[in-house]
Amino acid sequence: MAACRWFIAPCLAVTMFPSACGSQETVGGPRSLPEPVLIAATPTDAQDFNLIKARLQAQQAQGSHGCAAEHLGSQAVDGHWADIDYNDRSQGLWRPIEHLDRLGEMAVAYKSRESRLFRDQRLLSGIVRGLRYWFDRRPRSDSWWYNTIGQQKSLSRVLVLLDDELPEDLRRAGIGLLLDPKHPEVRYTTGQNLVWYATEQLVRGTLTRSAADLTAASEALQREIRITTEEGIQPDYSFHQHGPQLANGSYGHGFIADNADNAALLQGTRFAFAPEKLALLADYLLEGTRYMIRGRLLDYSTGGRGVTHMNAGEGALALRAACDQLAAMVPDRAADLIALKHHIEGTGTPYSVVGNRHFWRSDFMTHQRPRFYISAKMVSRRTIGSEILNGENLQGFWLPYGLTWIIQRGDEYRDIFPVLDWARLPGVTAPHVVQGTGKWYTQPHAFVGGASDGVYGAAAMVFEQLATRGAKAWFFFDDEVVALGTGITSTRPEPVNTTLDQTLLKGPVLADGRRIRLGASTLGPTSWVLHGGVGYVFPDWTRAAIKIGPQVGSWKAINDRYSDTAVSKDVMTLWIDHGVSPGNAGYAYVVVPGMDEQRIDAYARRLPVRVVANTSSLQAVVHDWLGVAGLVFQSPGTAEIRPGLSIQVDRPCIVVLARQGDQLRVAVANPVGEAAMVQVTVMTSDTQMRLAFDLPGGDLGGSTRILAAPVRW
């Protein structure tokens, strides 16, 4: 049976199991199940009911049915399967859910004209026996999510597809399990959790022809499509669930897909979504999640604990249908939505969008260019950076401490996670130890954020964790990203490392033209390293450490639902070793994708970027060729951009300068996330110009303001 197992993932379509990103704490949930709502339809509603039901049946019929015959053949006479443990009460992977998933696949086969079991009465009998066994046995999980959302999602497929062919007692029993947002405790009905409950009510209303249920479900779904600082769509179009935690690739992914599905079901009926709600849903996808997509990849950093699921990162594939649905309902965004779909499918541009975006509500910056994508995942005392829950993400402690995924093709890190050295994550500075306790990870410092003018960006994080602290900064340009670190101190007994990259091995690794052998080694003073088309350049010759070759681990070590079978993959890890108990260590390196040996050597010999400062008060980089600079002021101060051009600020802030014709574009943000008046003085050899930035607090705290000065670069 193992080869044909099929699971409905509630949120991440690429995930194998139904707990992909469902909130599954062990407490709470409804106190009792509702009675089915049976309200007679009025003649004026009949056409809408019929249309919605036909659409819902077509939607549910899209599931797989390839293993239906095998499921029927292995089913016991009483309707159960011998390989399913119906006594299991697990939270992370609840095995009994597979019973309903198999029935769903059998229902798809029964209704599909392409199936050799189309309308096979033996198959229908097997489904009926399976339902009767389920309702008689009533398996329960210790997870409220499985009890009130997971099983209902799986059961809905059977109820919808076989509505007119099930015995009435089974039909009523199934409908009786479908909840609505009024039944769970209020704390469980926010964001995507509310969408799941309202979808149950929508299905219930369709099956019972209840205008009251359909109206209530539509209203609940639309109320949740809003800008909020609670769980849901944030003012910067990031998405939060489980507190102030970035979730565009998990709960927020399901929020787009499920709402687009539901809006399409109700479109053209009196229960339809309002145009402004559809427009906001399109904006959330295009102005938020699109900036986190590169081909099939939906940035690993956006998926929370889902990063430890098999096939994590390919979540963009499941958004193609939402692109089509929203394009039909929001015509003025249709071109962008269809372009995004084509990009995901690989038939459009090699990039989803070109630009830089800082998500100030989530301590996250993304940078898209035609040849590459890089993001920086940070955490402050305002946010939750990562979570360990339900046996998932067991080693993900360091995930939010400056993680930078470097993407060209999209397969650089595909399924690397069981063999990953979780104490050497790309971009992270940390002692070489994995912390595996706790539930949510945050840190005490507030100076975390970024400034972005939409094209270029600078991000910074002062961090302190496990007796280790320091200041990190990233500067995003057209062809490269410059990373700086300073003030790195630790009292831990392990060596402290800053990792440039840890990626699947793709071909030879070169250092200053020399091929590096397999194994672990310390490089002598090095100018550049090249691997897989990515150049890692050191402005000051640096002694780096490198490890090339097989790494062994298991999926179970990072996610308790999986097997402990050993997994081996060839990996390249490059890092800077700051030693044990560093007192004031620092680093500087440049990541340059799209390089070969000749080009990287020429680039390193004539660097277009200059490190102006890398101290505890100022970290700054200038790109002379572009006329762009990024500056992180941890205290008031002055920075010389070039001879005859300097910038002075009167309080801590992050600044991005860019040449724009005869003017200088100045972008400023307060990384502490509070309202502030910042005065920026642009000084040339013969002029001084003061620009006053009234930076907001509250919902917009940490966002960027842009002014222009009539000053030549």
C-alpha positions in Angstrom: 0.0 0.0 0.0 2.9 2.4 0.7 3.5 3.2 -2.9 -0.1 4.4 -3.4 -0.7 6.4 -0.3 -2.4 9.7 -1.0 -2.9 12.5 1.4 -4.8 15.8 1.3 -2.5 18.6 2.5 -4.5 21.3 4.2 -2.2 24.2 3.3 1.1 23.3 1.6 0.2 21.4 -1.6 3.7 19.9 -1.8 3.5 18.3 1.6 2.9 14.6 2.0 0.8 14.7 5.2 -2.4 16.5 6.3 -0.7 18.3 9.1 1.4 20.4 6.7 0.7 23.7 8.3 -2.4 23.2 10.4 -2.2 24.8 13.8 -2.3 21.7 16.0 -2.0 22.6 19.7 -3.5 20.0 22.0 -5.9 22.2 23.9 -9.2 23.8 23.0 -11.6 23.0 20.2 -15.3 22.8 20.2 -17.2 21.5 23.2 -19.7 19.6 21.0 -20.5 18.9 17.4 -23.3 20.9 15.8 -26.6 19.5 14.5 -26.8 19.7 10.7 -28.4 22.9 9.5 -31.3 22.0 7.3 -33.0 25.1 5.9 -35.2 24.8 2.9 -34.1 26.7 -0.2 -36.4 29.4 -1.6 -37.2 29.3 -5.3 -35.0 32.3 -5.9 -32.0 30.5 -4.3 -32.3 27.3 -6.3 -30.2 28.4 -9.3 -27.4 29.6 -7.0 -27.4 26.3 -5.0 -27.3 24.3 -8.2 -24.4 26.4 -9.6 -22.4 26.3 -6.4 -22.8 22.5 -6.0 -21.8 21.8 -9.6 -18.7 23.9 -9.1 -17.9 22.3 -5.8 -18.2 18.8 -7.3 -16.0 19.8 -10.2 -13.4 21.2 -7.7 -13.4 18.1 -5.5 -13.2 15.8 -8.6 -9.7 17.2 -9.3 -8.1 14.8 -6.9 -6.0 11.7 -7.7 -7.6 8.3 -8.2 -4.7 6.1 -9.3 -4.8 3.9 -6.3 -8.5 3.5 -5.9 -8.5 -0.2 -7.1 -5.7 -1.1 -4.7 -7.6 0.6 -1.8 -10.7 -1.4 -2.7 -8.8 -4.6 -3.0 -7.1 -4.3 0.4 -10.2 -3.1 2.3 -11.6 -5.4 4.9 -15.2 -6.6 4.8 -16.2 -4.2 7.6 -14.7 -1.2 5.8 -11.3 -0.7 7.6 -7.7 -1.2 6.4 -5.4 -3.5 8.3 -2.3 -1.2 7.8 -4.0 1.8 9.5 -3.7 2.1 13.3 -7.1 3.5 14.3 -6.0 3.8 17.9 -3.3 6.3 17.0 -3.9 9.7 18.7 -0.8 11.5 17.3 -0.6 15.2 16.8 2.0 15.5 14.1 0.9 12.8 11.7 -2.5 11.2 12.7 -2.5 7.9 10.9 -6.3 7.4 10.8 -6.8 10.3 8.5 -5.5 8.1 5.7 -8.8 6.2 6.0 -10.7 9.2 4.8 -8.1 10.1 2.2 -8.5 6.7 0.7 -12.3 7.0 0.6 -11.8 10.3 -1.1 -9.7 8.8 -3.8 -12.2 6.1 -4.3 -15.0 8.7 -4.6 -13.0 10.5 -7.3 -12.5 7.2 -9.2 -16.2 6.5 -9.0 -17.2 9.8 -10.4 -14.4 10.1 -13.1 -15.3 9.0 -16.6 -11.5 8.5 -17.1 -11.4 5.8 -14.4 -11.9 2.2 -15.1 -14.0 2.1 -11.9 -16.4 4.8 -13.1 -19.7 4.2 -11.4 -18.5 0.7 -10.3 -21.0 -0.5 -7.7 -18.4 -2.5 -5.8 -16.4 0.7 -5.4 -19.5 2.6 -4.1 -20.2 -0.3 -1.7 -16.6 -0.1 -0.4 -17.0 3.7 0.2 -20.2 3.1 2.1 -18.6 0.4 4.2 -15.6 2.7 4.9 -17.9 5.6 6.0 -19.9 3.3 8.2 -16.8 2.0 9.9 -15.5 5.6 10.5 -18.7 6.8 12.0 -19.1 3.7 14.2 -15.4 3.8 15.3 -15.0 7.6 15.5 -11.2 7.8 15.8 -9.9 10.8 17.7 -6.6 12.6 17.7 -4.9 14.5 20.6 -4.8 17.4 18.1 -7.8 19.7 17.9 -6.9 20.5 14.3 -7.4 16.9 13.1 -10.6 16.6 15.2 -12.3 19.8 13.9 -10.6 20.6 10.6 -8.4 17.8 9.2 -11.0 15.0 9.1 -13.7 17.4 7.8 -11.5 18.5 4.9 -10.9 14.9 3.9 -14.5 13.8 4.5 -15.9 16.7 2.5 -14.6 15.2 -0.8 -16.7 12.1 -0.3 -19.8 14.0 0.9 -19.7 16.4 -2.1 -19.0 13.9 -4.8 -21.5 11.2 -3.6 -24.1 13.5 -2.1 -27.0 11.9 -4.0 -25.8 8.3 -3.7 -25.0 7.8 0.0 -27.4 6.2 2.4 -29.3 9.1 4.2 -28.0 8.1 7.7 -24.4 8.3 6.5 -25.0 11.6 4.6 -26.5 13.2 7.7 -23.7 11.8 10.0 -21.1 13.3 7.7 -22.8 16.7 7.4 -23.1 16.7 11.2 -19.4 16.7 11.5 -19.0 19.9 9.5 -18.4 22.9 11.8 -18.5 26.6 11.3 -16.6 29.6 12.9 -19.1 29.8 15.8 -18.3 26.4 17.3 -14.6 26.5 18.2 -13.2 28.9 20.8 -12.6 32.4 19.4 -8.8 32.1 19.8 -8.9 29.3 17.2 -10.8 31.1 14.6 -8.3 33.7 13.2 -6.4 33.8 9.9 -6.3 30.6 8.0 -7.9 28.6 10.8 -11.1 30.7 10.4 -10.9 30.1 6.6 -10.9 26.4 7.2 -13.9 26.5 9.5 -15.9 28.8 7.2 -15.1 26.5 4.3 -16.7 23.6 6.3 -19.8 25.8 6.7 -19.8 26.6 3.0 -19.7 22.9 2.1 -22.4 22.2 4.7 -24.6 24.9 3.3 -24.2 23.6 -0.2 -25.1 20.1 0.8 -28.1 21.2 2.8 -29.2 24.0 0.4 -29.0 26.4 3.3 -28.9 30.1 2.4 -28.2 30.9 6.1 -25.0 28.8 6.1 -23.8 30.1 2.7 -24.4 33.7 3.8 -22.6 33.2 7.1 -19.7 31.4 5.5 -19.3 34.0 2.8 -19.4 36.9 5.3 -16.9 35.2 7.6 -14.5 34.5 4.8 -14.7 38.1 3.6 -14.3 39.6 7.1 -10.9 37.8 7.3 -9.7 39.3 4.0 -8.5 42.5 5.6 -5.4 44.3 6.6 -4.7 43.6 10.3 -2.0 43.6 12.9 -3.4 40.4 14.4 -3.2 37.1 12.6 -3.7 37.5 8.9 -2.6 39.9 6.1 -0.3 42.5 7.5 0.1 46.1 6.4 3.2 45.1 4.4 1.4 42.1 2.7 3.3 39.5 4.8 1.1 37.1 6.6 1.1 36.1 10.3 -0.2 33.1 12.1 0.8 31.7 15.5 1.6 35.2 16.6 3.8 37.7 14.8 5.4 35.0 12.7 6.0 35.1 8.9 3.7 32.5 7.3 3.2 33.4 3.6 4.5 30.0 2.7 2.3 28.0 5.2 -0.9 29.4 6.6 -0.8 32.4 4.2 -0.3 30.1 1.3 -3.5 28.3 2.2 -5.2 31.6 2.8 -4.7 32.6 -0.9 -5.5 29.2 -2.4 -8.6 28.5 -0.2 -10.1 32.0 -0.6 -9.6 32.0 -4.3 -11.3 28.6 -4.5 -14.2 29.8 -2.3 -14.5 33.0 -4.2 -14.7 31.1 -7.5 -17.4 28.8 -6.1 -19.6 31.8 -5.1 -18.8 34.1 -8.0 -22.0 35.2 -9.8 -24.3 34.3 -7.0 -25.8 36.4 -4.2 -23.2 35.0 -1.9 -20.3 36.3 -4.0 -17.3 38.1 -2.6 -17.3 41.9 -2.8 -15.0 43.3 -5.5 -12.8 45.1 -2.9 -12.2 41.8 -1.1 -11.1 40.1 -4.3 -8.9 43.1 -5.1 -7.2 42.8 -1.7 -6.6 39.1 -2.1 -4.9 39.8 -5.5 -2.9 42.6 -3.9 -1.8 40.2 -1.1 -0.6 37.7 -3.7 1.1 40.2 -6.0 2.5 42.7 -3.6 3.4 40.2 -0.9 3.9 36.5 -1.7 5.0 37.1 -5.3 8.2 38.7 -4.0 9.0 35.5 -2.2 8.6 33.2 -5.3 11.3 32.0 -7.6 9.9 29.4 -10.1 8.3 26.6 -8.2 10.1 27.7 -5.0 8.2 29.6 -2.4 11.0 30.8 -0.1 11.8 28.2 2.6 11.9 31.0 5.2 8.2 31.7 4.7 7.0 28.2 5.5 7.7 28.0 9.2 8.1 24.5 10.5 7.1 23.3 7.1 10.7 23.6 6.0 11.2 20.1 7.4 8.5 18.6 5.2 9.6 16.5 2.2 9.4 18.6 -1.0 9.2 21.8 1.0 9.7 24.9 -1.1 7.7 23.9 -4.1 4.6 25.6 -2.7 4.4 28.1 -5.6 3.0 25.3 -7.8 -0.3 25.2 -5.8 -0.8 29.0 -6.5 -1.3 28.6 -10.2 -5.0 27.9 -9.8 -5.4 31.0 -7.6 -3.7 33.1 -10.3 -6.2 31.9 -12.9 -9.2 32.3 -10.5 -8.2 35.8 -9.4 -7.4 36.9 -12.9 -10.9 36.1 -14.0 -12.4 38.0 -11.0 -10.0 41.0 -10.8 -9.5 42.0 -14.4 -7.2 45.0 -13.7 -4.7 42.6 -12.1 -5.1 39.8 -14.6 -1.9 40.5 -16.6 0.3 40.4 -13.5 -1.5 37.3 -12.2 -1.1 35.4 -15.5 2.5 36.4 -15.8 3.1 35.1 -12.3 1.5 31.8 -13.2 3.6 31.5 -16.3 6.7 32.2 -14.3 5.9 29.4 -11.8 5.3 27.0 -14.7 8.6 27.9 -16.3 7.0 29.3 -19.5 7.4 33.0 -18.6 10.2 35.2 -17.4 12.9 33.6 -15.2 11.8 35.9 -12.3 8.5 36.5 -10.7 9.3 40.2 -10.3 12.4 42.5 -10.2 12.9 44.6 -7.2 13.7 44.7 -3.5 11.0 44.4 -0.8 11.3 44.8 3.0 8.5 43.3 5.0 8.9 45.4 8.2 6.1 43.6 10.0 8.0 40.3 9.7 11.7 41.2 9.8 12.2 39.8 6.2 13.8 41.2 3.1 13.7 39.8 -0.4 15.7 40.7 -3.4 14.8 39.7 -7.0 17.0 40.1 -10.0 16.8 38.5 -13.5 19.7 36.1 -12.6 19.1 35.4 -8.9 17.0 35.7 -5.8 18.3 36.2 -2.2 16.4 36.8 1.0 17.4 37.7 4.6 15.3 36.2 7.4 15.7 38.0 10.7 14.0 38.1 14.1 13.6 40.8 16.7 11.8 41.2 20.1 8.7 42.2 18.0 8.5 38.9 16.1 8.6 35.2 16.4 11.3 33.8 14.1 10.7 30.1 14.2 8.7 27.4 16.0 9.1 23.8 17.0 5.7 22.2 17.2 4.1 18.7 16.9 7.5 17.1 16.4 8.3 19.3 13.4 11.3 21.6 12.8 13.2 19.8 15.7 16.6 21.5 14.8 15.4 24.8 13.4 16.6 27.0 16.3 18.9 29.2 14.1 16.6 29.7 11.2 15.7 33.3 11.8 19.1 34.6 12.8 20.1 36.0 9.4 19.4 33.1 7.1 20.1 34.0 3.4 18.9 31.5 0.7 20.9 32.1 -2.5 18.8 31.0 -5.4 19.6 30.8 -9.2 17.9 27.7 -10.5 15.6 26.8 -7.5 17.1 23.4 -6.8 20.1 24.5 -4.7 18.7 23.3 -1.4 16.0 20.8 -2.6 15.5 18.3 0.2 18.9 19.1 1.8 17.2 19.4 5.2 17.7 15.9 6.6 21.5 16.1 6.1 21.8 19.8 6.9 24.3 21.0 9.5 21.7 23.1 11.4 24.3 25.0 13.2 25.8 26.3 9.9 22.9 27.8 8.1 23.6 30.2 5.1 24.1 33.7 6.4 23.9 32.9 10.1 26.5 33.7 12.7 26.2 31.2 15.6 28.2 28.9 17.9 28.4 25.4 16.4 25.6 23.9 18.5 22.0 23.1 17.8 19.4 24.1 20.4 16.4 21.8 20.2 14.2 23.0 23.1 11.4 25.5 23.4 8.5 26.3 21.1 8.8 29.8 19.7 12.1 31.5 19.1 12.7 35.2 19.4 15.4 37.5 20.8 15.8 40.5 23.0 17.0 43.2 20.5 14.8 45.7 18.7 17.4 47.1 16.3 16.3 44.8 13.4 14.9 46.0 10.1 15.6 47.3 6.7 15.2 50.2 4.3 14.1 49.7 0.7 13.4 52.0 -2.2 11.9 49.2 -4.2 15.0 48.6 -6.2 17.8 48.4 -3.7 17.8 47.6 0.0 19.8 47.4 3.2 18.9 45.2 6.2 20.4 44.9 9.6 20.1 42.9 12.8 21.6 43.2 16.2 21.2 39.8 17.7 21.9 38.0 21.0 21.3 34.3 21.6 23.0 31.5 23.4 25.6 33.8 25.0 26.5 35.1 21.5 25.9 38.5 20.1 26.8 40.7 17.2 25.6 43.1 14.5 24.9 41.9 11.0 24.0 43.8 7.9 23.2 43.1 4.2 23.4 45.4 1.2 21.5 44.4 -1.9 22.6 45.7 -5.4 22.0 44.6 -9.0 24.6 41.8 -9.3 25.6 41.2 -5.8 24.8 41.2 -2.1 27.4 42.4 0.5 27.2 40.9 4.0 29.0 42.5 7.0 29.3 41.5 10.6 30.9 43.2 13.6 31.2 43.0 17.3 30.8 39.2 17.4 31.4 38.0 20.9 30.5 34.7 22.7 31.2 32.9 25.9 30.0 29.5 24.5 32.6 26.6 24.5 31.9 25.9 20.8 33.6 27.7 17.9 31.5 30.6 16.5 31.0 30.5 12.7 29.5 32.8 10.0 28.3 30.5 7.2 28.4 31.9 3.7 26.5 28.9 2.3 25.6 25.3 2.8 24.1 23.9 -0.4 23.9 20.8 -2.5 27.1 20.1 -4.3 26.9 21.0 -8.0 30.2 20.4 -9.7 33.7 21.5 -8.7 34.6 24.1 -6.1 37.3 26.6 -6.9 39.2 28.9 -4.6 41.3 31.5 -6.5 41.4 29.2 -9.4 42.5 26.1 -7.4 40.1 23.1 -7.3 39.3 22.2 -3.7 39.4 18.5 -2.8 36.7 16.6 -1.0 36.7 16.7 2.8 37.1 19.5 5.3 39.9 22.0 5.1 40.9 25.5 6.0 41.8 27.7 3.1 44.7 30.0 3.2 44.2 33.7 2.6 41.5 33.7 -0.1 40.1 36.2 -2.5 37.2 34.2 -4.0 35.4 30.9 -4.0 33.2 29.7 -6.8 30.6 26.9 -6.7 27.6 26.2 -8.8 27.8 29.5 -10.6 27.8 31.5 -7.3 30.9 33.5 -6.4 31.8 34.3 -2.8 34.2 37.2 -2.7 36.2 38.5 0.2 37.1 42.2 0.0 39.9 41.5 2.4 41.7 38.2 1.8 40.2 35.9 4.3 41.0 32.5 5.8 37.8 30.5 5.3 36.8 26.9 6.1 35.2 24.6 3.7 33.7 21.1 3.7 32.8 19.2 0.6 31.3 15.8 0.3 28.6 13.5 1.7 26.6 14.4 4.7 24.3 11.8 6.4 21.2 12.4 8.4 17.5 11.4 8.6 14.2 13.0 8.1 13.1 11.8 11.6 15.8 13.9 13.2 14.1 17.0 12.0 10.5 15.9 11.8 9.2 13.2 14.0 6.6 12.0 11.5 9.1 10.6 9.1 11.4 7.6 8.9 14.8 7.3 10.6 16.3 5.7 7.5 19.7 7.2 6.8 19.8 9.8 4.0 23.1 10.9 2.4 23.6 13.9 0.1 26.7 15.6 -1.3 27.0 19.1 0.2 29.3 22.1 0.0 29.6 24.3 3.2 31.7 27.4 3.3 32.2 29.4 6.5 34.4 31.8 8.4 35.6 30.4 11.7 35.7 33.1 14.4 37.1 30.7 16.9 36.1 29.9 20.5 35.0 32.9 22.7 35.6 35.6 20.1 35.9 39.1 21.6 35.1 41.4 18.8 35.2 39.5 15.5 33.9 40.6 12.2 33.5 39.6 8.6 32.8 40.9 5.1 31.9 39.0 2.0 30.2 39.5 -1.3 27.8 37.0 -2.9 27.8 37.2 -6.7 25.6 34.8 -8.6 25.8 34.1 -12.3 29.6 33.7 -12.4 32.2 31.5 -14.0 36.0 31.3 -13.3 37.1 34.0 -15.6 34.4 36.5 -14.6 34.7 35.9 -10.9 38.5 36.4 -11.0 38.1 39.7 -12.9 35.3 40.8 -10.6 37.4 40.1 -7.5 40.4 42.0 -8.9 38.2 45.1 -9.5 35.5 45.1 -6.9 32.7 47.6 -7.7 31.7 47.7 -4.0 33.5 49.4 -1.2 33.1 48.7 2.5 33.0 52.2 4.0 32.7 51.1 7.6 32.0 47.9 9.6 31.9 49.0 13.2 29.4 48.9 16.1 28.2 52.4 15.2 28.2 52.3 11.4 28.1 49.5 8.7 28.1 50.9 5.2 28.8 49.8 1.6 29.0 51.9 -1.5 28.6 50.6 -5.1 30.6 53.1 -7.1 29.5 51.8 -10.6 25.8 52.0 -9.8 25.8 55.1 -7.6 24.1 53.3 -4.8 25.0 53.1 -1.1 23.5 51.4 2.0 24.2 52.7 5.5 23.3 51.2 8.9 23.7 53.9 11.6 23.4 52.4 15.1 24.1 55.9 16.5 24.1 59.4 15.1 27.0 60.0 12.7 28.5 60.9 9.4 29.6 58.7 6.5 31.6 59.7 3.4 30.1 58.3 0.3 32.8 59.6 -2.0 35.2 62.6 -1.9 32.9 65.6 -1.8 29.7 63.7 -0.8 28.8 62.8 2.8 25.7 61.8 4.7 25.0 62.8 8.3 22.1 61.5 10.5 21.0 62.7 13.9 19.7 59.4 15.2 20.0 55.6 14.5 18.4 54.6 11.2 19.0 52.7 8.0 19.6 54.7 4.8 19.7 53.7 1.1 21.0 56.3 -1.4 20.6 55.9 -5.1 21.6 58.1 -8.0 18.5 59.2 -10.0 19.4 61.4 -12.9 20.5 64.8 -11.4 19.0 63.9 -8.0 19.9 61.7 -5.1 17.1 59.4 -3.9 17.2 58.9 -0.1 15.3 56.1 1.6 15.2 56.0 5.4 13.7 53.6 7.9 13.8 53.2 11.7 14.7 49.5 12.4 13.5 49.8 16.0 10.0 50.0 14.5 8.9 53.2 16.3 7.8 56.7 15.2 10.8 59.0 14.8 11.9 62.3 13.3 15.2 61.7 11.5 17.1 64.5 9.9 19.4 63.5 7.1 22.0 66.1 5.9 23.4 65.6 2.5 26.8 67.4 2.3 28.8 68.2 -0.8 31.9 70.3 -1.1 29.8 73.5 -1.4 26.3 72.7 -0.2 24.3 71.2 2.7 20.8 70.0 2.3 18.7 68.8 5.2 15.9 66.3 4.7 13.4 65.7 7.5 11.9 62.2 7.6 8.8 61.8 9.7 9.0 58.0 10.2 5.7 56.4 11.3 5.1 54.1 14.2 2.3 51.7 14.9 1.1 49.6 12.0 3.7 51.2 9.7 6.6 51.2 12.2 9.8 50.1 10.4 8.5 51.1 7.0 10.6 53.2 4.6 10.1 56.8 3.6 11.7 58.2 0.4 12.7 61.8 -0.4 14.8 63.2 -3.2 17.6 65.8 -3.0 18.8 67.9 -6.0 22.3 66.7 -5.4 24.5 64.9 -8.0 26.1 61.6 -7.0 
